[in-house]
């Protein structure tokens, strides 16, 4: 069975290895409260990190501006 909290754990693990999309997904999950606690501050921190470090940083910068 699918679980958002299990997905969160997997995304977090992948993000620690530098997977950009996983970091973005963690930000979105914190922004919406899916699988974890809802926190705009934590979401903002994940998205800001993705924008500065990500391989698709131009696209991520746009997403970051939407929640900033």
C-alpha positions, 0 to 999 in steps of 0.5 A: 500500500502506498504511504506518503510518509514512506515516500517522504522517507525515500525522498529524504534518503535520495536528497541526502545523496544530492538528488535534486527532484527529491529535494523539491518533492520534500519541499512540496510535501512540507508545503502541503503537509503530505506525509509530514508536518506542514511548514512553509519555513521548512518547505522554503528551506528545501526549495531554496537549497534546490534552487541553488544546487539543482541541476534544473535550477532555472525551473526550480527558481521559478517554483521557489518564487511561487512560494517565497 
